[in-house]
């Protein structure tokens, strides 16, 4: 088979998903952020309590504080949680708009 693509051109998708489902990359990114027990535990605690200080996540997670911080960063970067610094502490809460977007992306 001959390759007729010029430099920098993408091969057409076999099923047209790039044009048909432009939000797949966004969905994959969100689901990757959810694909961890610790992050799911953090989200559940936020759902139950509304707002949680960063220091209080250790009670829900069987991991060290630096690991909790890493997972919170992943959730922040995905937009699933919002953080607000108050003095020395950072308080987290769910981002309802992003969770609604997640619901829209479910098949």
Steps between C-alpha positions, in 0.01 A plus 500: 500500500629842406510794742355808322517729806707814489723591791293603802171362366297257707361182356121502486339314785356164402172571676492880486511546878709818476222683320204315643598514868718806557466474880661156533837642609332705771307196620809281503685761707221518757467124526877462546473739795227279647684172443654475846357379832660781698358769271157338512524495879588870502203580273267296719616682814444834326153391389411398857653798679473779243835655580813343648829640622800334334621371835173309554530275195745273679208350692336370181813384323752238608790693346752758617438874479727557196302233313170668591644829372589334169148363460347837585719658232374249241139577596565877490664477156200302373276774638306259720585684822561861589750616760496809718791597724404637842799595705724195523236252385348415163133407490356290219151459360346333197461697177132437412534634144779256420307210655202590284728499196615153603138383510449637147797300373371168630379273222 
